[in-house]
């Protein structure tokens, strides 16, 4: 194979690696939808759901590393390395305080929380008529006052870091697949392009 043919094969492999299937786009839309709901209505439940999904995604990545080949394996290696690494930096005891709190993603979450979550509202129940649609987070007490609970930073941060672990894992997978597709083939070795 000539140098120009090798270059064309590599560029077509790189170009095809950035294409998404309809299923992939549906997964992306579902992820963005769940992420928006989790961040706007961050609670203990949303934080737990997001962390559970992040851990399951990382465990599936480990299985895929074992059972996949070629560029698919490269993707899952990148997903697992960056995803698990991010989870450790943000949730592991000791690392969460010394490193996790200093990451730019933590600063980004601190910036986004007041923009995505409502501040508490207190008032008299007679003023409730001023709000045409009652906020589902508002509670009317027996004394006639109502309030919307204050946003919980811990829940917001846990949900945000869990979602970031999935996103960073995905970006790590894309980067690893790119590195795999642009590497020089080794003489006498199978390129690993077996069944995915």
Residue frames as qw, qx, qy, qz and C-alpha x, y, z in Angstrom:
[[0.000, 0.892, 0.453, 0.000, 0.00, 0.00, 0.00],
 [0.421, 0.466, -0.025, 0.778, 1.46, 3.36, -1.01],
 [0.207, -0.173, -0.438, 0.857, 1.82, 6.32, 1.33],
 [0.306, -0.058, -0.147, -0.939, -1.08, 8.21, -0.31],
 [0.616, -0.262, -0.651, -0.359, -3.36, 5.17, 0.00],
 [0.488, -0.265, -0.675, 0.486, -2.43, 4.81, 3.68],
 [0.020, -0.088, -0.221, 0.971, -3.11, 8.50, 4.27],
 [0.469, -0.150, -0.374, -0.786, -6.50, 8.26, 2.52],
 [0.619, -0.281, -0.732, -0.044, -7.43, 5.14, 4.51],
 [0.341, -0.231, -0.562, 0.717, -6.49, 6.91, 7.75],
 [0.156, 0.030, 0.039, -0.987, -8.43, 10.06, 6.87],
 [0.568, -0.224, -0.521, -0.596, -11.51, 8.05, 5.91],
 [0.571, -0.292, -0.727, 0.245, -11.23, 6.09, 9.18],
 [0.171, -0.175, -0.396, 0.885, -10.96, 9.32, 11.14],
 [0.323, -0.069, -0.216, -0.919, -13.89, 10.89, 9.27],
 [0.617, -0.263, -0.643, -0.369, -16.10, 7.87, 9.82],
 [0.435, -0.194, -0.724, 0.498, -15.27, 7.76, 13.52],
 [0.057, 0.126, 0.295, -0.945, -17.15, 11.04, 14.08],
 [0.447, -0.192, -0.518, -0.703, -20.42, 9.82, 12.56],
 [0.345, -0.037, 0.704, -0.620, -23.38, 9.01, 14.80],
 [0.115, -0.281, -0.906, -0.296, -26.17, 6.51, 14.29],
 [0.423, -0.527, -0.292, -0.677, -29.82, 7.32, 14.89],
 [0.764, -0.467, -0.434, 0.097, -29.63, 5.21, 18.05],
 [0.557, -0.067, -0.257, 0.787, -26.58, 7.20, 19.17],
 [0.052, -0.345, -0.079, -0.934, -28.43, 10.46, 18.65],
 [0.626, -0.542, -0.395, -0.397, -31.43, 9.14, 20.61],
 [0.739, -0.344, -0.394, 0.425, -29.11, 8.20, 23.48],
 [0.333, 0.123, -0.109, 0.928, -27.57, 11.69, 23.33],
 [0.315, -0.477, -0.227, -0.788, -30.99, 13.38, 23.44],
 [0.745, -0.507, -0.423, -0.095, -32.05, 11.15, 26.37],
 [0.652, -0.161, -0.328, 0.665, -28.80, 11.94, 28.22],
 [0.107, 0.257, -0.014, 0.960, -29.22, 15.70, 27.72],
 [0.503, -0.525, -0.347, -0.592, -32.86, 15.53, 28.84],
 [0.777, -0.459, -0.401, 0.159, -32.07, 13.60, 32.01],
 [0.536, -0.006, -0.223, 0.814, -29.08, 15.84, 32.69],
 [0.096, -0.421, -0.097, -0.897, -31.21, 18.99, 32.42],
 [0.663, -0.556, -0.339, -0.369, -33.88, 17.58, 34.74],
 [0.787, -0.293, -0.370, 0.397, -31.26, 16.40, 37.23],
 [0.403, 0.100, -0.161, 0.895, -29.53, 19.77, 37.33],
 [0.244, -0.460, -0.153, -0.840, -32.66, 21.91, 37.56],
 [0.750, -0.481, -0.087, -0.446, -34.38, 19.72, 40.15],
 [0.448, 0.349, -0.746, 0.348, -31.28, 18.42, 41.95],
 [0.722, -0.498, 0.157, -0.454, -32.28, 16.35, 44.96],
 [0.485, -0.427, 0.759, -0.082, -31.04, 13.33, 46.86],
 [0.809, 0.288, 0.504, -0.092, -32.87, 11.08, 44.38],
 [0.603, 0.793, -0.091, -0.013, -31.48, 12.80, 41.29],
 [0.056, -0.774, 0.629, -0.051, -27.97, 12.75, 42.75],
 [0.632, -0.210, 0.741, -0.090, -28.30, 9.02, 43.50],
 [0.796, 0.508, 0.319, -0.083, -29.71, 8.26, 40.04],
 [0.424, 0.858, -0.290, -0.001, -26.90, 10.17, 38.31],
 [0.229, -0.642, 0.729, -0.069, -24.15, 8.56, 40.39],
 [0.756, 0.029, 0.645, -0.112, -25.64, 5.09, 39.84],
 [0.733, 0.668, 0.123, -0.049, -25.77, 5.69, 36.07],
 [0.192, 0.852, -0.486, 0.023, -22.16, 6.93, 36.06],
 [0.443, -0.443, 0.775, -0.082, -20.90, 3.89, 37.96],
 [0.802, 0.277, 0.520, -0.097, -22.88, 1.50, 35.75],
 [0.583, 0.803, -0.112, -0.057, -21.52, 3.21, 32.61],
 [0.009, -0.754, 0.655, -0.045, -17.95, 2.81, 33.92],
 [0.617, -0.192, 0.755, -0.114, -18.53, -0.87, 34.78],
 [0.790, 0.529, 0.294, -0.094, -19.99, -1.51, 31.31],
 [0.343, 0.859, -0.377, -0.046, -16.88, 0.17, 29.88],
 [0.329, -0.532, 0.779, -0.040, -14.67, -2.32, 31.73],
 [0.750, 0.183, 0.628, -0.093, -16.68, -5.22, 30.28],
 [0.641, 0.760, 0.058, -0.091, -16.42, -3.70, 26.80],
 [0.025, 0.798, -0.598, -0.070, -12.63, -3.36, 27.17],
 [0.514, -0.261, 0.817, -0.028, -12.44, -7.10, 27.84],
 [0.625, 0.317, 0.713, -0.017, -14.80, -8.27, 25.09],
 [0.498, 0.845, 0.082, -0.179, -14.36, -5.73, 22.27],
 [0.734, -0.052, 0.331, 0.591, -11.57, -5.47, 19.70],
 [0.418, 0.443, 0.336, 0.718, -9.98, -2.81, 17.54],
 [0.017, 0.381, -0.006, 0.924, -11.31, 0.73, 17.58],
 [0.615, -0.581, -0.340, -0.411, -14.29, -0.28, 19.74],
 [0.775, -0.363, -0.340, 0.390, -11.89, -1.47, 22.44],
 [0.390, 0.172, -0.106, 0.899, -9.89, 1.76, 22.11],
 [0.288, -0.568, -0.203, -0.744, -13.08, 3.78, 22.67],
 [0.747, -0.567, -0.299, -0.176, -14.01, 1.85, 25.81],
 [0.706, -0.123, -0.288, 0.635, -10.46, 2.02, 27.20],
 [0.151, 0.311, -0.033, 0.938, -10.59, 5.81, 26.88],
 [0.512, -0.568, -0.287, -0.577, -14.09, 5.91, 28.35],
 [0.813, -0.445, -0.355, 0.123, -13.09, 3.78, 31.34],
 [0.607, -0.001, -0.239, 0.758, -9.77, 5.54, 32.04],
 [0.025, 0.316, -0.018, 0.948, -11.09, 9.08, 31.92],
 [0.578, -0.517, -0.341, -0.531, -14.49, 8.25, 33.45],
 [0.797, -0.414, -0.381, 0.220, -13.10, 6.30, 36.42],
 [0.496, 0.087, -0.210, 0.838, -10.32, 8.85, 36.84],
 [0.166, -0.448, -0.080, -0.875, -12.81, 11.70, 37.06],
 [0.716, -0.529, -0.351, -0.291, -15.05, 9.79, 39.49],
 [0.759, -0.239, -0.363, 0.484, -12.05, 9.09, 41.73],
 [0.308, 0.207, -0.124, 0.920, -10.89, 12.72, 41.69],
 [0.302, -0.407, -0.100, -0.856, -14.34, 14.03, 42.60],
 [0.776, -0.422, -0.196, -0.426, -15.70, 11.37, 44.98],
 [0.786, -0.017, -0.519, 0.336, -12.78, 9.49, 46.59],
 [0.526, -0.832, -0.132, 0.116, -12.18, 10.48, 50.23],
 [0.552, -0.517, 0.217, 0.618, -9.28, 12.90, 50.43],
 [0.356, 0.120, 0.532, 0.759, -9.06, 13.46, 46.69],
 [0.029, 0.765, 0.583, 0.272, -12.48, 15.13, 46.59],
 [0.295, -0.911, -0.157, 0.243, -11.31, 17.88, 48.97],
 [0.465, -0.561, 0.336, 0.597, -7.72, 18.28, 47.74],
 [0.218, -0.065, 0.657, 0.719, -8.22, 17.93, 43.99],
 [0.103, 0.551, 0.794, 0.235, -11.93, 17.66, 43.18],
 [0.074, -0.863, -0.377, 0.329, -12.82, 21.04, 44.69],
 [0.191, -0.647, 0.286, 0.681, -10.10, 22.71, 42.64],
 [0.410, 0.211, 0.741, 0.488, -11.16, 21.31, 39.25],
 [0.133, 0.068, -0.242, -0.959, -12.59, 23.69, 36.68],
 [0.362, -0.340, -0.764, -0.412, -15.69, 21.49, 36.47],
 [0.335, -0.527, -0.650, 0.433, -16.44, 22.20, 40.14],
 [0.065, -0.346, -0.051, 0.935, -16.13, 25.92, 39.46],
 [0.226, -0.099, -0.599, -0.762, -18.42, 25.50, 36.43],
 [0.367, -0.475, -0.798, -0.052, -21.03, 23.73, 38.57],
 [0.249, -0.507, -0.435, 0.701, -20.81, 26.52, 41.18],
 [0.054, 0.188, -0.241, -0.951, -21.36, 29.05, 38.40],
 [0.306, -0.187, -0.722, -0.592, -24.32, 27.13, 36.92],
 [0.197, -0.374, -0.858, 0.292, -26.22, 26.32, 40.10],
 [0.095, 0.486, 0.378, -0.782, -27.76, 29.77, 40.74],
 [0.292, 0.281, -0.413, -0.816, -28.67, 30.03, 37.06],
 [0.396, -0.051, -0.847, -0.351, -30.34, 26.61, 36.87],
 [0.348, -0.421, -0.807, 0.226, -32.00, 26.36, 40.28],
 [0.211, -0.777, -0.266, -0.531, -34.57, 28.64, 41.85],
 [0.124, 0.259, -0.574, 0.767, -33.91, 30.56, 45.01],
 [0.132, -0.419, -0.848, 0.295, -36.25, 30.04, 47.95],
 [0.206, -0.433, -0.257, -0.839, -39.52, 32.00, 47.97],
 [0.159, -0.335, -0.776, 0.510, -41.35, 32.84, 51.17],
 [0.203, -0.184, -0.158, -0.949, -44.66, 34.60, 51.48],
 [0.467, 0.124, 0.554, -0.678, -48.29, 34.63, 52.52],
 [0.363, 0.248, 0.885, 0.152, -50.72, 32.12, 51.02],
 [0.351, 0.787, 0.374, -0.343, -52.98, 34.95, 49.82],
 [0.087, 0.739, -0.425, -0.516, -50.15, 36.04, 47.54],
 [0.484, -0.042, 0.841, 0.239, -50.23, 32.62, 45.91],
 [0.515, 0.703, 0.470, -0.141, -52.92, 33.95, 43.56],
 [0.120, 0.856, -0.298, -0.405, -50.20, 36.13, 42.00],
 [0.142, -0.377, 0.860, 0.314, -48.61, 32.95, 40.62],
 [0.717, 0.204, -0.207, -0.634, -50.84, 31.60, 37.85],
 [0.871, 0.090, -0.479, -0.052, -49.22, 28.14, 37.89],
 [0.645, -0.698, 0.285, -0.124, -48.24, 26.84, 41.29],
 [0.289, 0.620, -0.727, 0.053, -44.63, 25.71, 41.32],
 [0.884, -0.156, -0.427, -0.108, -44.46, 21.98, 42.12],
 [0.563, 0.118, -0.550, 0.605, -41.63, 22.75, 44.52],
 [0.215, -0.415, 0.220, -0.856, -43.75, 25.19, 46.54],
 [0.380, -0.316, -0.849, 0.189, -45.30, 23.96, 49.75],
 [0.340, -0.594, -0.060, -0.726, -48.19, 25.67, 51.54],
 [0.231, 0.047, -0.819, 0.523, -47.94, 25.25, 55.30],
 [0.247, -0.603, -0.753, 0.085, -50.76, 25.09, 57.86],
 [0.199, -0.599, -0.262, 0.730, -50.08, 28.70, 58.86],
 [0.435, 0.841, 0.289, -0.143, -50.81, 29.88, 55.34],
 [0.023, -0.801, 0.457, 0.386, -47.23, 30.57, 54.28],
 [0.932, 0.343, 0.106, 0.059, -45.59, 28.93, 51.33],
 [0.210, -0.772, 0.522, 0.296, -42.02, 28.38, 50.34],
 [0.868, 0.431, -0.248, 0.013, -39.88, 26.72, 47.73],
 [0.826, -0.473, 0.111, 0.284, -36.96, 24.84, 49.28],
 [0.018, -0.857, 0.431, 0.283, -33.46, 26.21, 48.84],
 [0.800, 0.459, -0.385, -0.037, -31.31, 24.47, 46.27],
 [0.829, -0.486, 0.259, 0.103, -29.01, 21.83, 47.75],
 [0.206, 0.802, -0.535, -0.167, -25.38, 22.35, 46.67],
 [0.401, -0.345, 0.849, 0.007, -24.31, 18.83, 47.68],
 [0.684, 0.365, 0.622, -0.107, -27.02, 17.20, 45.57],
 [0.493, 0.847, -0.046, -0.192, -26.38, 19.54, 42.64],
 [0.009, -0.743, 0.658, 0.122, -22.64, 18.93, 42.84],
 [0.529, -0.146, 0.836, -0.009, -23.00, 15.14, 43.10],
 [0.683, 0.565, 0.449, -0.114, -25.40, 15.00, 40.15],
 [0.350, 0.895, -0.212, -0.176, -23.20, 17.35, 38.14],
 [0.157, -0.622, 0.758, 0.116, -19.97, 15.45, 38.78],
 [0.642, 0.084, 0.761, -0.043, -21.69, 12.14, 37.98],
 [0.632, 0.722, 0.262, -0.105, -22.94, 13.49, 34.66],
 [0.143, 0.874, -0.439, -0.150, -19.51, 15.02, 33.98],
 [0.478, -0.369, 0.791, 0.098, -17.91, 11.59, 34.55],
 [0.693, 0.407, 0.594, 0.024, -20.09, 10.14, 31.79],
 [0.428, 0.900, 0.018, -0.081, -19.40, 13.09, 29.47],
 [0.094, -0.795, 0.587, 0.122, -15.64, 13.08, 30.14],
 [0.628, -0.118, 0.765, 0.080, -15.60, 9.30, 29.68],
 [0.670, 0.626, 0.400, -0.008, -17.35, 9.70, 26.32],
 [0.268, 0.929, -0.244, -0.069, -14.88, 12.38, 25.21],
 [0.374, -0.583, 0.715, 0.095, -12.03, 10.16, 26.39],
 [0.729, 0.189, 0.656, 0.042, -13.46, 7.35, 24.29],
 [0.566, 0.814, 0.133, -0.015, -13.61, 9.53, 21.19],
 [0.004, 0.878, -0.475, -0.064, -10.05, 10.71, 21.78],
 [0.556, -0.335, 0.757, 0.075, -8.78, 7.14, 22.29],
 [0.736, 0.443, 0.510, 0.040, -10.55, 5.99, 19.12],
 [0.375, 0.917, -0.127, -0.048, -8.96, 8.89, 17.22],
 [0.230, -0.714, 0.656, 0.079, -5.51, 7.93, 18.53],
 [0.698, -0.014, 0.715, 0.036, -6.18, 4.32, 17.55],
 [0.679, 0.647, 0.348, 0.008, -7.25, 5.23, 14.01],
 [0.317, 0.922, -0.218, 0.046, -4.24, 7.49, 13.37],
 [0.589, -0.595, 0.527, 0.145, -1.50, 5.25, 14.78],
 [0.368, 0.562, -0.678, -0.299, 1.10, 3.67, 12.56],
 [0.975, -0.062, -0.062, -0.204, 0.46, -0.04, 12.00],
 [0.422, -0.624, 0.654, 0.070, 3.20, -2.25, 13.44],
 [0.524, 0.426, -0.672, -0.303, 4.92, -4.59, 11.00],
 [0.390, 0.098, -0.913, 0.064, 3.99, -8.23, 11.51],
 [0.098, 0.192, 0.752, -0.623, 1.19, -7.52, 13.98],
 [0.003, -0.607, -0.752, -0.256, -2.54, -7.76, 13.53],
 [0.014, 0.343, -0.016, 0.939, -4.03, -4.25, 13.57],
 [0.072, 0.213, 0.750, -0.622, -6.77, -5.44, 15.91],
 [0.419, 0.124, -0.175, -0.882, -9.52, -4.73, 13.43],
 [0.080, -0.145, -0.986, -0.030, -11.35, -7.90, 14.36],
 [0.266, -0.613, -0.647, -0.367, -15.03, -8.09, 15.16],
 [0.110, -0.373, 0.300, -0.871, -16.26, -5.23, 17.30]]
